[in-house]
Structure formats: C-alpha cells, structure tokens
Amino acid sequence: EAITVANLARQMGVKATEVIKKLLALGLPANINQAIDFDAAALVAAEFDYEVEKAGFEEEDILQTVEDRPEDLQPRPPVVTVMGHVDHGKTSLLDAIRHTRVIDQEAGGITQHIGAYFVELDGRHITFLDTPGHEAFTAMRARGAKVTDIVILVVAADDGVMQQTVEAINHSKAAGVPIMVAINKIDKPNANPDRVKRELSEHGLLPEEWGGDVTMVEISAKKKMGIEELLEMVLLQAELMELKANPNKPARGRVIEAKLDKGRGPVATILVQEGTLREGNAYVCGTYFGRVRSMFNDKGQKVTAAGPSVPVEVIGLSGVPNAGDDFVVLADEKQAKLVAEHRQLKAREKELSRTTKVTLEKLYGQIRDGQIQEISVILKTDVQGSLEAIRDSLLKLSTPDVKVSLIHAGTGAISESDVMLASASNALIIGFNVRADAKAQELAEQEKVSIRYYDVIYQILDDIKDAMVGLLEPQY
Ligand code: GDP
C-alpha cells in the first residue's frame, strides 16, 4: 500500500517540503506527487510524532484465488488473434472463417460484431478475436491481459514479408505466444509461397517441411481455399498446448471491447477465461462494479451462462471499461463495490505518482539489487545500415550477469505501436536519428515509457554499458 508525499503531509498537517526534507535525510529522495511505501511513510511520520496505520484492505483478500486441482481442469477452446501486414488479408480471413463456419451452420443466427466470435469444427471450438493486428494485441498486454493463445500470421504470397509482418512476429514473440502462418492470396498468378517461407525463415520462423516447428498453411481468403485445413491446424496446435480451465467456479475474464450503446447503456464483450459466467452474477470490472443483467452470444442470442474461452456481450455495467480490463465475479454486490472503490482510489494515487516504467538510471539499481538480469530495448533508426550496426554492437554488450535483449528493431519514426510494445515488455526505446511522432510522444508520456534519442552510435553503447555497471548519471 502506498501514499503520496502530498497526502501524507496533508494528513499530518505539515508542509510537503518538510516531508520531502525528512525523506531526503533518510536517503529517500522523493517529489511531492510521488507515492512512497508503508515503511517509508512510517519512518517519516515517526519524525513528526505520528503513527501510520496500515489500511486493512488487500484486494486479494476479497478476490480469493483458489488454486485449481488438476482434476478440476477441463480442455478449453484456443483463443486466436490474426496479425499481419496491412492489405495482406487479415479482415478477409476473419470474414472467410466466419462465413464458412458460422453463418452456413447456424440457421437464423446472424453474426453480430462483438469483438470476438466462436466457431465450431466437428464438435470442437475456436475463439477468434475480431480486431486484427498487433496494436490491439499489445495494448491488451500492456494492461496485463493475456488472452491470445495462438497467433495466425497472415502473409500475402504475392508480397512477402513486410514491415508489419516483422512487427507482428516480434510482438508475438515478446508475449511468448506461438505463431502459425497463413500464406494468403495463393490464387494470385504471381503468388510465390516459397519466397514467403524463405523470408520468414530469415526471421526465425522455419516451416515444418524444412525441419522447423512453424505450421504454414497456404490459403486464399478470397476464394475460401485452405480455410478448413488452417482451422484443423489451429486445433492441432491447441491440443499440443493442452489448454485447460476450471469451468466450475465463479468466472474471471477480460474485456475484449466496450462501448456505450444508446438503448442499452454500457455494453462490454467479456472473454471468459476461467469459471462460468451467469446471469445475475455480481462482478467487478476495472474500476466498475455491478450485476450481469443479461448476456448475448456472438450471434445475438440471449444466453444465461458462458464457460472458458467463450465471448459474451454483457449488459448491466455502471460505466464503460477499457479493453484489457479484468472481469471478476464476486460473492455479492457489496464486495464488488468495495473492490471497485478501492481500485478507484488506487488509480487516483497512481495517476498522482506518475512513475516512469524503465529508465536507464533506474535499471542500474534494479540490476544491482538482483531484481532484473535483462535490459530490454526497442531500437528505431533512420536507415537499415545503422540498424544492423547498432543491433550487433548492442547484443555484444550482454554479460553473463546482464543480458541485453532487443525486442524489436526497425527503421522509421518511433510509433504508437513501438511505445505499446515497450510498455507491455517493460522496455526502453532508443531512437537513432529518428524521433517519436506526436501521437507516440503523447502515448509514451501516458504509459511512462522512456525514450532516448541519439545521433552517435558509441553514445548509445556507452550509456547502456554505464547502466549495466552503474555509472550512468541521471538525465534531467
Ligand atoms: P487487411 O488489411 O490485412 O485486413 O486486408 P484485407 O482483408 O482488407 O484485404 C486486402 C485486399 O486483399 C482486399 O482487396 C481483399 O479483397 C484482397 N484479398 C484478401 N485475401 C485475398 C486472397 O486470398 N486472394 C486475393 N486475390 N485477394 C485477396
């Protein structure tokens, strides 16, 4: 539990500067809006003859997480996200799957866009997230939501591996999610699947037929060729992963998307991850709470229960949550309210303290204290030549104690997507002869991601080395 310096000072009726002075004397430099922990607060308060009491509330006391016994776990459908370069056919593939597997089979059911849909193949199921691309994927991950089990990377056979293909590969790898490849547009006369495989191999994705472990299926989303085979492969991959969850307990899930509906009020699509969600359940969702008034599936049909990996639209929210927020069922509404109010408080405190995620200066302290053994970097440069030079030199800096790992490297301005990846992976961004665009700059401030700009290569290497051995002077 944390308290801000300003808040502590106010509660003791002393000036914040007095508190800051005492903190400094204790070797704990802090600014007025910074949150300090219980121990630091107790030390300072003692200096002013105050005692600090722990606010007896731990969210986890209420959100009791009971470990599942192995016998409670049952197989659950895989959750799939489609990624790939723009115009390579992500949307077409999602549509093709929806058409071949949903519309034809469920007479009368009209598919609704709720952010995710559920398909059946011989009694087995797959859940597809309907927002393709790595931006949405990583934005969720930055909120601590891990919902995707498998990534389908779409690569157009006439175009090959492009910039966003590489980004998608790196975002998936950073998340530790296995990739399957759909080589699309094979109906085109200039399609060259072998070239795609060769290019993917250069990025570490080696096809099975060449002795690798990545499944690659040739498809045409437009002509609906290879779709069933691709789905079969997804199910096979899922089987290998032994995805399981306990359906017989109160539900926990994540918000896939949410909106304010004119007639129905706030509406959120929840992907249930464990347990079973039922009509009437009391829940907390991000900083909101309430009761599930009614639920609808992806065909717009009313349902009363939804188990693991099933997406449902939930009505009965007190506000519009964010994609990636958690959704937890509690014993009753009173408890849900308690948790929600506590979260609102914490959100305000966090907003006040505004700490940066990773800076080179902070890294040294963490390395010294053994908290981390790795410096994660996202590198953006002006040209390919400098990218390769810097990448090679950076990787060579790794020591047995501290690894320098490059999560993503590319040319061009620092984008929002880079910032989200940095936020989700706790990485810092290095720009060499490039800047962040305005939106990325804004997002970096919001997500507290550190961006450092350079125009001399050795300066980058010096700074990283200094961070590794603790000689780096803070940059103000
Ligand atoms: P996205 O940007 O990755 O979502 O790509 P889209 O699904 O919007 O597809 C981009 C363009 O490629 C559209 O004009 C599609 O009709 C076309 N397209 C998608 N799949 C295929 C395919 O299998 N064959 C051919 N010939 N065209 C395709």
Residues whose N, C-alpha, C, O or C-beta is under 5 A from the ligand:
A	BS01	GDP	H85 V86 D87 H88 G89 K90 T91 S92 L93 N184 K185 I186 D187 K188 I219 S220 A221 K222 K223
